[in-house]
Amino acid sequence: MQLAMYQMLTNFASNSTPREDSSLRFRSLSDHQSPIINHQKPIKRLCHKRPRLVKTNNRTSSGTTTAAASNLNMPTTSSPVGFNGNYNDESYEELEHRPLTREIMATYLSTRRHRTVTVHHAKVAQKSYGNEKRFFCPPPCVYLSGDGWNHDFEQDNLCTMIGIGEPLYLNDNNGSPSGNITQSSEMQHLPFDNGKRFGAAKTLFISDSDKRKHINLNVKMMYTADFRDSPYIGMFESRKIKVISKPSKKKQSVKNAESVCIQSGTKIALFNRLRSQNVSTRFLHVDERNQFEASSHEWGSFYIHLVDNEEPCMESVTFSVKEGFVQYGSTVKLVCSVTNQSLPYMVIRKVDKNRVLLDSDEPVSQLHKCAFEFKNGPSSSSSIVYLCLTGERIVGIAGKPCPNERFRVDINDSACWTIISTDKAEYTWFEACGPVSHPITPVPVARHIVVDGGGTAATIELTGENFAPGLSVWFGETESPCTDYRSTQTIVAEVPQFSSVMPNMPWIQRPISTPISLVRRDGVVYLTPLMFTYTPQPAPPRKNTPSPPAVLSVTSENNFCESEILI
């Protein structure tokens, strides 16, 4: 019998062919990439909206009818970790059709009572070895913002969990979301204590058995008890995190510089750890009074800008910056990414065993220990002042020059800072037609906009991630006449006529900007940071005079993309 079983298995293996996995993991566009993209090929003519697919009843052999089952499986409240979602075309067609009116969209845009989930985290994380647990530092934080959250009541009924896993939503060859969702098998509870607006995962670490070079964090949110009929909110994914074994002590090559070294204009976090103890870790942060502090529970994200060393460093609201990698000995400006509060001009210095190396000029790498020398302080080497902490206060402390070494200055632990790049993933939504029965995720994220054509034949192309066939593009309060879904990364929409956007204004002399939103079939609005601007002619056209051809231009800003069209 064993021989027969062996022959059966052998014949099966010889007749079967290996199945090639055609799923391709989508890589999001990098932050430093320009938001305006040139077309490689012209946009095809838009097709009309697809009619809604009507659910039909399938008749079984016994004569009874059974409704077609939805491919979107909802998790049960008894199993908060188990979730299996098949995000394909049919799943989005199964969403309840709840048309969104112009009045509802106008009310939302005027109040902006949406919900926002923001996942703040570092761009790199150290791997643990053996029994040693190297916790994420700074710890990943989840913030709840927006007037749509009822912080006093809703957060008490909210269950949030976080874990390490593969990217949630994968793309197949056709660009459609596949049903394969890989997530961490172990997720830990993320508490929002005492009504706080954020929760920090302080015990998260990468195990020794994890061999991946990049990871993502998965944040799962759901309501507890009977707060809502559909308790599951969704699974939110962080940006990509690079896994490293330890901080690099050698100069980086050009190949690794972009992922390991720190560039001007990017966001970083600074933390101080006295006597290398985790319990004594404090982070540079700006409190609610816009004062810099050394916080033990919340960390801040700061833009680090390169400033010309030769320019006079007179403190002002505006200042000129340089591009490139940050090097030791460079003058930098730290600006809070939330409050825009800034520290005085400082020179970043390398630190080795509590000793400042004044002659080092190598690039600053992740998790390096560094010191910040106030540039406008005393000029003598015997009284150089460095950024320091005393308890929760941020102060300046003078270093002590080494008597036998000219370019060495001794400082204490409180003036040694560890620097690391940070990133965030932000998701915003609004249930315009009331609570929905399906998860909010995957949240479509539009990052870049491209304009094609002009006048009455203008179209826009949105690129991002997590796009789905059931989405429609809105220009302010007006829905696009045609929305063409290309892939999970691309959507093309026709620009509505200006008369439909502003029916009471036949012509204007000032530009009119409209926010770009994505709306799901069941009435969920996903507001994007993109703006589209109608730029009219400076004067109305004269009678019996042909109008000049439409001119189209595209501009971009730091925090959003804006497209302009001249009509």
C-alpha positions as CSV (number, residue, x, y, z in Angstrom):
1,M,0.0,0.0,0.0
2,Q,2.8,2.4,0.8
3,L,4.3,1.7,-2.7
4,A,0.9,2.4,-4.3
5,M,0.7,5.7,-2.4
6,Y,4.2,6.6,-3.5
7,Q,3.4,5.9,-7.2
8,M,0.2,8.0,-7.0
9,L,2.1,11.0,-5.5
10,T,4.9,10.6,-8.1
11,N,2.5,10.6,-11.0
12,F,0.7,13.6,-9.6
13,A,4.0,15.5,-9.2
14,S,5.1,14.6,-12.7
15,N,1.9,15.7,-14.3
16,S,1.5,18.9,-12.4
17,T,3.4,22.0,-13.4
18,P,4.6,24.7,-11.0
19,R,2.3,27.6,-10.7
20,E,3.9,30.9,-11.2
21,D,3.0,33.6,-8.6
22,S,2.0,36.6,-10.7
23,S,1.3,38.9,-7.8
24,L,3.5,41.9,-7.6
25,R,3.8,43.9,-4.5
26,F,3.0,47.6,-5.1
27,R,5.7,50.0,-4.2
28,S,4.5,53.5,-3.2
29,L,6.1,56.5,-4.7
30,S,8.9,57.9,-2.7
31,D,8.4,61.3,-0.9
32,H,11.3,63.0,-2.7
33,Q,10.0,62.2,-6.1
34,S,8.5,65.2,-7.9
35,P,4.7,65.4,-7.7
36,I,4.4,66.3,-11.3
37,I,4.9,63.5,-13.8
38,N,5.2,63.7,-17.6
39,H,3.1,61.4,-19.7
40,Q,4.9,58.6,-21.4
41,K,2.0,58.1,-23.7
42,P,-1.2,60.0,-24.4
43,I,-4.3,59.3,-22.3
44,K,-6.8,57.2,-24.0
45,R,-10.4,58.4,-24.6
46,L,-12.4,58.0,-21.5
47,C,-15.2,55.6,-21.4
48,H,-18.5,56.2,-19.7
49,K,-19.3,55.0,-16.2
50,R,-19.9,51.4,-16.0
51,P,-23.5,50.5,-15.0
52,R,-24.0,49.1,-11.6
53,L,-23.9,45.3,-11.5
54,V,-27.2,44.0,-10.1
55,K,-26.9,41.0,-7.7
56,T,-28.8,38.1,-9.2
57,N,-30.1,35.0,-7.4
58,N,-28.5,31.7,-8.3
59,R,-30.9,28.7,-8.5
60,T,-29.7,25.5,-7.0
61,S,-30.5,22.1,-8.2
62,S,-33.2,21.7,-5.6
63,G,-35.1,24.7,-6.8
64,T,-34.4,27.0,-4.0
65,T,-32.7,30.4,-4.6
66,T,-29.6,31.5,-2.8
67,A,-28.2,35.1,-2.9
68,A,-24.7,35.5,-4.3
69,A,-22.3,35.8,-1.5
70,S,-20.1,38.8,-1.1
71,N,-16.3,38.2,-1.5
72,L,-15.6,40.7,1.3
73,N,-15.5,38.7,4.5
74,M,-16.1,40.6,7.7
75,P,-14.2,39.7,10.9
76,T,-16.0,38.7,14.0
77,T,-15.7,40.6,17.2
78,S,-14.6,37.5,19.0
79,S,-11.5,37.1,16.9
80,P,-9.9,40.6,16.6
81,V,-6.8,39.3,14.8
82,G,-8.4,37.1,12.2
83,F,-9.3,39.0,9.1
84,N,-9.5,37.9,5.5
85,G,-10.5,40.4,2.9
86,N,-10.7,39.7,-0.8
87,Y,-10.5,43.1,-2.4
88,N,-11.3,42.4,-6.0
89,D,-13.5,44.1,-8.6
90,E,-16.6,42.1,-7.6
91,S,-16.2,43.1,-3.9
92,Y,-16.5,46.7,-4.7
93,E,-19.4,46.1,-7.0
94,E,-21.1,44.5,-4.0
95,L,-21.0,47.7,-2.0
96,E,-24.3,49.3,-1.4
97,H,-25.0,52.1,-3.9
98,R,-25.6,55.3,-2.0
99,P,-25.4,58.2,-4.3
100,L,-23.7,61.3,-3.0
101,T,-25.5,64.6,-3.6
102,R,-23.9,68.0,-4.2
103,E,-25.5,69.4,-1.0
104,I,-24.0,66.6,1.1
105,M,-20.5,67.2,-0.4
106,A,-20.8,71.0,0.1
107,T,-21.7,70.5,3.8
108,Y,-18.8,68.2,4.3
109,L,-16.3,70.5,2.6
110,S,-17.5,73.4,4.7
111,T,-17.2,71.6,8.0
112,R,-14.5,68.9,7.3
113,R,-15.9,66.7,10.1
114,H,-13.9,63.7,8.9
115,R,-11.8,61.1,10.7
116,T,-8.0,60.8,10.3
117,V,-5.7,58.0,11.4
118,T,-2.0,58.9,11.2
119,V,0.7,56.3,11.8
120,H,4.0,57.9,12.8
121,H,7.1,55.8,12.8
122,A,10.9,55.7,12.1
123,K,12.2,54.9,8.6
124,V,14.6,52.3,10.0
125,A,14.5,49.7,12.8
126,Q,17.1,47.6,14.5
127,K,16.7,43.9,14.4
128,S,16.9,41.8,17.7
129,Y,19.3,39.0,18.2
130,G,18.9,36.0,20.4
131,N,17.0,36.8,23.6
132,E,17.8,40.5,23.3
133,K,14.7,42.6,22.4
134,R,15.5,45.9,20.6
135,F,12.3,47.8,20.8
136,F,11.4,50.3,18.2
137,C,12.8,53.7,19.1
138,P,11.1,56.1,18.8
139,P,8.0,53.9,19.3
140,P,5.4,53.8,16.5
141,C,2.5,56.1,17.4
142,V,-1.1,56.2,16.1
143,Y,-2.9,59.5,16.2
144,L,-6.6,60.1,15.9
145,S,-7.5,63.6,14.6
146,G,-10.4,65.3,13.0
147,D,-13.7,66.5,14.3
148,G,-15.4,63.3,13.2
149,W,-14.0,61.5,16.2
150,N,-15.9,61.7,19.4
151,H,-12.9,61.6,21.7
152,D,-14.9,61.4,25.0
153,F,-17.2,58.6,24.0
154,E,-16.0,56.9,20.8
155,Q,-12.4,56.2,22.0
156,D,-13.8,54.3,25.0
157,N,-15.4,51.9,22.6
158,L,-12.4,51.6,20.2
159,C,-10.0,48.7,20.1
160,T,-6.7,49.3,18.3
161,M,-4.0,46.7,17.7
162,I,-0.6,47.0,16.0
163,G,1.8,44.4,14.6
164,I,4.5,43.7,12.1
165,G,3.5,42.3,8.8
166,E,3.9,42.3,5.0
167,P,2.2,45.0,2.9
168,L,-1.6,44.3,3.1
169,Y,-2.8,45.0,-0.4
170,L,-1.0,43.4,-3.3
171,N,-1.4,43.9,-7.0
172,D,-1.8,41.3,-9.7
173,N,-0.7,41.6,-13.3
174,N,-4.0,43.3,-14.2
175,G,-3.6,45.9,-11.6
176,S,-6.5,44.7,-9.5
177,P,-6.2,44.1,-5.8
178,S,-5.7,40.5,-5.1
179,G,-7.2,38.5,-2.3
180,N,-3.9,37.6,-0.6
181,I,-3.5,39.6,2.6
182,T,-0.5,38.7,4.7
183,Q,-0.4,40.1,8.2
184,S,1.4,39.5,11.4
185,S,0.2,36.6,13.4
186,E,1.0,38.4,16.6
187,M,-0.6,41.8,17.3
188,Q,-0.4,43.8,20.5
189,H,-3.0,46.1,22.0
190,L,-2.4,49.8,21.5
191,P,-4.0,51.7,24.4
192,F,-5.3,55.3,24.2
193,D,-5.0,56.0,28.0
194,N,-6.9,58.7,29.8
195,G,-8.6,60.1,26.7
196,K,-5.3,60.8,24.9
197,R,-5.4,61.4,21.2
198,F,-2.6,59.0,20.5
199,G,-1.2,55.6,21.5
200,A,2.4,54.4,21.4
201,A,3.7,50.9,20.8
202,K,6.6,50.8,23.3
203,T,7.2,47.0,23.2
204,L,7.3,46.4,19.5
205,F,10.4,44.6,18.2
206,I,11.7,42.6,15.2
207,S,12.5,39.0,16.1
208,D,15.7,37.3,15.2
209,S,13.9,34.8,13.0
210,D,12.6,37.6,10.7
211,K,14.9,37.7,7.7
212,R,13.2,40.5,5.8
213,K,15.0,43.6,4.8
214,H,11.9,45.8,4.8
215,I,8.7,45.6,6.9
216,N,5.5,47.4,7.3
217,L,3.4,48.0,10.4
218,N,-0.3,47.0,10.4
219,V,-2.8,48.9,12.6
220,K,-6.1,47.2,13.1
221,M,-9.1,49.2,14.4
222,M,-12.5,48.0,15.4
223,Y,-15.3,49.0,17.8
224,T,-16.0,46.9,20.9
225,A,-19.4,45.8,22.4
226,D,-22.4,47.0,20.4
227,F,-21.2,50.5,19.6
228,R,-22.0,50.0,15.9
229,D,-23.7,47.4,13.8
230,S,-20.5,46.9,11.8
231,P,-17.7,47.0,14.3
232,Y,-14.7,46.5,12.0
233,I,-13.1,49.8,10.8
234,G,-10.2,48.4,8.9
235,M,-6.5,47.6,8.7
236,F,-4.2,50.6,8.2
237,E,-0.7,50.2,6.9
238,S,2.5,52.2,7.6
239,R,5.1,53.2,5.1
240,K,8.0,50.9,4.4
241,I,10.6,50.5,7.2
242,K,14.2,49.4,6.5
243,V,15.6,46.7,8.8
244,I,19.2,47.2,9.9
245,S,21.4,45.2,12.2
246,K,23.2,48.1,13.9
247,P,24.2,51.8,13.1
248,S,26.8,52.1,10.5
249,K,30.2,53.3,11.5
250,K,31.7,53.7,8.1
251,K,31.1,56.0,5.1
252,Q,28.2,54.9,3.0
253,S,28.4,54.3,-0.7
254,V,26.2,56.1,-3.2
255,K,24.0,53.0,-3.5
256,N,23.1,53.0,0.2
257,A,23.3,56.7,0.9
258,E,19.7,57.4,0.0
259,S,18.3,54.9,2.5
260,V,20.8,55.2,5.3
261,C,22.1,58.8,5.1
262,I,19.9,61.9,6.0
263,Q,18.9,64.4,3.4
264,S,18.1,68.1,3.8
265,G,14.4,68.8,3.9
266,T,13.5,65.4,5.4
267,K,12.0,64.6,8.8
268,I,14.0,63.3,11.7
269,A,13.5,62.6,15.4
270,L,16.0,63.1,18.2
271,F,16.1,61.1,21.4
272,N,18.5,61.0,24.4
273,R,19.2,57.9,26.5
274,L,21.1,58.5,29.7
275,R,23.5,55.7,30.6
276,S,22.0,53.6,27.7
277,Q,18.9,52.8,29.7
278,N,15.6,52.4,28.0
279,V,13.6,53.8,30.9
280,S,15.6,57.1,30.7
281,T,14.8,57.7,27.1
282,R,13.6,61.2,26.3
283,F,12.5,62.7,23.0
284,L,12.7,66.2,21.6
285,H,9.2,67.4,21.4
286,V,7.1,70.6,21.1
287,D,4.3,70.8,23.7
288,E,0.9,72.4,23.5
289,R,2.3,75.7,24.6
290,N,4.7,75.6,21.6
291,Q,7.7,75.1,23.9
292,F,10.5,72.7,23.3
293,E,10.7,69.9,25.8
294,A,12.3,66.5,26.5
295,S,9.3,64.2,26.7
296,S,9.3,60.7,28.0
297,H,6.1,59.6,26.3
298,E,5.7,61.5,23.0
299,W,8.2,62.3,20.3
300,G,8.2,65.1,17.7
301,S,9.1,65.0,14.0
302,F,11.3,67.8,12.8
303,Y,12.4,69.0,9.3
304,I,16.2,69.3,9.1
305,H,17.3,71.9,6.6
306,L,20.8,72.6,5.4
307,V,21.8,76.3,5.7
308,D,24.8,77.9,4.0
309,N,27.7,78.1,6.5
310,E,28.9,81.4,5.0
311,E,25.6,83.3,5.3
312,P,25.0,85.4,8.5
313,C,22.8,83.3,10.8
314,M,20.4,86.1,11.9
315,E,17.2,84.5,13.2
316,S,14.2,85.3,11.1
317,V,10.9,83.7,10.0
318,T,12.2,82.9,6.6
319,F,15.6,81.5,5.6
320,S,17.3,80.0,2.6
321,V,18.0,76.3,2.5
322,K,20.3,73.9,0.5
323,E,19.8,70.5,-0.9
324,G,22.0,67.4,-0.4
325,F,23.0,65.1,2.3
326,V,23.6,66.4,5.8
327,Q,27.2,66.2,6.8
328,Y,28.9,66.8,10.1
329,G,30.1,70.4,10.5
330,S,27.1,71.7,8.5
331,T,24.8,74.4,9.7
332,V,21.2,73.1,10.1
333,K,17.8,74.4,11.1
334,L,15.3,72.2,12.9
335,V,11.6,73.0,12.4
336,C,8.7,71.2,14.0
337,S,6.6,69.5,11.3
338,V,3.4,70.2,13.3
339,T,3.8,73.6,14.9
340,N,6.5,75.1,12.7
341,Q,8.4,76.1,15.8
342,S,12.2,76.2,15.1
343,L,15.4,76.0,17.1
344,P,18.2,78.6,16.5
345,Y,20.8,77.9,13.9
346,M,23.0,75.0,15.0
347,V,26.1,73.1,13.7
348,I,25.7,69.3,13.8
349,R,28.7,67.5,15.2
350,K,29.7,63.8,15.5
351,V,29.9,62.3,18.9
352,D,32.1,59.3,19.9
353,K,31.9,58.1,23.5
354,N,30.7,61.5,24.8
355,R,33.4,63.3,22.9
356,V,32.6,65.8,20.1
357,L,34.7,65.5,16.9
358,L,35.0,69.0,15.6
359,D,37.0,67.9,12.4
360,S,34.5,65.2,11.2
361,D,32.7,66.0,7.9
362,E,31.3,62.6,6.9
363,P,27.6,62.2,6.1
364,V,25.1,61.8,9.0
365,S,23.7,58.2,9.0
366,Q,20.7,56.6,10.8
367,L,21.0,56.1,14.6
368,H,24.2,58.1,14.8
369,K,25.0,59.9,18.0
370,C,25.5,63.6,17.5
371,A,25.6,66.9,19.2
372,F,24.1,70.3,18.2
373,E,26.3,73.3,18.7
374,F,24.6,76.7,18.8
375,K,26.1,78.8,16.1
376,N,25.3,82.2,17.5
377,G,26.8,81.3,20.9
378,P,30.2,82.2,22.1
379,S,32.9,81.9,19.5
380,S,35.7,80.7,21.7
381,S,36.4,77.0,21.8
382,S,36.5,77.1,25.6
383,S,32.8,77.9,25.8
384,I,31.0,76.1,23.0
385,V,27.3,75.7,23.9
386,Y,25.4,72.5,22.9
387,L,21.7,71.5,22.9
388,C,21.0,69.7,26.2
389,L,18.2,68.5,28.4
390,T,17.7,68.9,32.1
391,G,14.7,66.8,33.2
392,E,12.0,67.9,30.8
393,R,13.6,71.2,30.0
394,I,15.7,71.9,26.8
395,V,18.7,74.1,27.7
396,G,22.2,74.9,26.5
397,I,25.3,73.5,28.2
398,A,29.0,74.4,27.6
399,G,31.4,71.7,26.5
400,K,34.8,71.1,28.0
401,P,37.7,71.2,25.5
402,C,40.2,68.4,25.7
403,P,43.6,69.8,26.8
404,N,45.7,67.5,24.6
405,E,43.4,67.3,21.5
406,R,42.6,70.4,19.6
407,F,39.5,69.2,17.8
408,R,37.9,67.3,20.7
409,V,35.3,68.6,23.2
410,D,33.9,66.5,26.1
411,I,30.2,66.7,26.8
412,N,27.9,64.8,29.2
413,D,25.2,62.3,28.3
414,S,22.4,64.9,28.3
415,A,23.9,66.6,25.3
416,C,24.3,63.4,23.2
417,W,21.3,62.9,20.8
418,T,20.5,59.9,18.6
419,I,19.2,60.9,15.2
420,I,16.8,58.9,13.0
421,S,14.6,59.6,10.0
422,T,10.9,59.4,10.4
423,D,7.8,58.9,8.2
424,K,4.1,58.8,8.5
425,A,1.1,57.3,6.8
426,E,-2.1,59.3,7.0
427,Y,-5.7,58.1,6.1
428,T,-8.7,60.4,6.0
429,W,-12.3,59.4,5.4
430,F,-15.9,60.6,6.0
431,E,-19.0,58.5,5.9
432,A,-21.2,61.1,4.1
433,C,-24.3,58.9,4.0
434,G,-24.1,57.5,7.5
435,P,-22.3,54.5,8.9
436,V,-21.3,51.9,6.3
437,S,-21.4,48.1,6.6
438,H,-18.1,47.4,4.9
439,P,-14.6,48.3,6.2
440,I,-13.2,51.7,5.5
441,T,-9.9,50.2,4.3
442,P,-8.2,49.9,1.9
443,V,-8.1,53.7,1.9
444,P,-7.2,55.1,-1.5
445,V,-4.3,57.5,-1.3
446,A,-3.7,60.0,-4.2
447,R,-0.2,61.4,-4.1
448,H,0.4,63.0,-7.6
449,I,-1.6,64.6,-10.3
450,V,-1.0,65.0,-14.0
451,V,-3.1,67.2,-16.3
452,D,-3.6,66.4,-20.0
453,G,-5.3,68.6,-22.5
454,G,-7.2,71.8,-21.8
455,G,-10.4,73.7,-22.2
456,T,-13.4,71.3,-22.6
457,A,-11.1,68.3,-23.2
458,A,-9.0,68.4,-20.1
459,T,-8.4,65.2,-18.0
460,I,-6.4,64.5,-14.9
461,E,-4.4,61.4,-14.0
462,L,-4.1,60.6,-10.3
463,T,-1.4,58.2,-9.2
464,G,-1.2,56.7,-5.7
465,E,-2.2,53.4,-4.1
466,N,-5.2,51.3,-3.2
467,F,-7.4,52.6,-6.0
468,A,-10.5,50.5,-6.8
469,P,-13.1,50.3,-9.6
470,G,-15.9,51.7,-7.4
471,L,-14.3,55.1,-6.9
472,S,-15.4,58.4,-8.5
473,V,-13.4,61.6,-8.6
474,W,-14.9,64.8,-7.3
475,F,-13.8,68.4,-8.0
476,G,-15.0,70.2,-4.9
477,E,-18.8,69.8,-4.9
478,T,-18.9,68.5,-8.5
479,E,-18.5,64.9,-9.6
480,S,-16.4,64.2,-12.6
481,P,-18.5,63.3,-15.7
482,C,-16.3,60.2,-16.3
483,T,-13.9,58.4,-14.0
484,D,-11.8,55.7,-15.6
485,Y,-10.1,53.1,-13.3
486,R,-6.8,52.0,-14.8
487,S,-5.2,50.1,-11.9
488,T,-4.7,50.2,-8.2
489,Q,-2.1,52.9,-8.8
490,T,-3.8,55.0,-11.5
491,I,-7.2,56.7,-12.1
492,V,-8.1,59.1,-14.9
493,A,-10.9,61.6,-14.6
494,E,-12.5,64.1,-16.9
495,V,-12.4,67.7,-15.7
496,P,-15.9,69.1,-15.3
497,Q,-16.8,72.3,-17.0
498,F,-16.3,75.5,-15.0
499,S,-20.0,76.3,-15.4
500,S,-21.0,73.2,-13.5
501,V,-18.5,73.8,-10.7
502,M,-19.5,77.5,-10.2
503,P,-23.0,77.8,-11.8
504,N,-23.6,81.3,-10.5
505,M,-20.3,82.7,-11.9
506,P,-20.2,82.9,-15.7
507,W,-16.7,84.3,-15.6
508,I,-14.2,85.5,-12.9
509,Q,-10.9,87.2,-12.8
510,R,-9.4,85.3,-9.9
511,P,-8.4,81.6,-9.8
512,I,-10.9,79.2,-8.2
513,S,-9.3,76.2,-6.4
514,T,-11.3,73.0,-5.8
515,P,-10.1,70.1,-3.6
516,I,-9.9,66.6,-5.2
517,S,-11.8,63.9,-3.4
518,L,-12.4,60.2,-4.1
519,V,-15.8,58.8,-3.3
520,R,-16.7,55.1,-2.8
521,R,-20.0,53.6,-4.0
522,D,-21.4,53.5,-0.5
523,G,-20.8,57.2,0.1
524,V,-17.5,57.2,1.8
525,V,-15.5,60.3,1.0
526,Y,-11.7,60.1,0.9
527,L,-10.2,63.7,0.9
528,T,-6.9,64.0,-0.9
529,P,-4.2,66.7,-0.4
530,L,-4.5,67.5,-4.1
531,M,-6.0,70.8,-5.5
532,F,-7.2,71.6,-8.9
533,T,-7.4,75.3,-9.9
534,Y,-9.5,76.9,-12.7
535,T,-7.6,80.0,-13.9
536,P,-10.0,82.1,-16.0
537,Q,-9.2,84.6,-18.7
538,P,-8.4,88.1,-17.4
539,A,-11.6,89.5,-19.1
540,P,-14.7,88.1,-20.7
541,P,-14.4,87.5,-24.4
542,R,-15.9,90.2,-26.7
543,K,-19.0,89.4,-28.8
544,N,-18.4,87.9,-32.3
545,T,-14.8,87.4,-31.3
546,P,-13.4,83.8,-31.1
547,S,-12.1,82.9,-27.7
548,P,-8.3,82.2,-27.4
549,P,-7.4,78.6,-27.0
550,A,-7.3,77.2,-23.5
551,V,-3.9,77.2,-21.8
552,L,-3.1,74.6,-19.2
553,S,-0.3,74.8,-16.6
554,V,0.6,72.8,-13.5
555,T,2.2,74.0,-10.4
556,S,3.1,72.3,-7.2
557,E,3.5,73.3,-3.5
558,N,5.3,71.7,-0.6
559,N,2.4,70.1,1.1
560,F,0.0,69.7,-1.9
561,C,-0.2,69.5,-5.6
562,E,-2.2,72.1,-7.5
563,S,-3.2,72.0,-11.2
564,E,-4.3,75.0,-13.0
565,I,-6.4,75.3,-16.2
566,L,-7.1,78.5,-18.1
567,I,-10.6,78.7,-19.5
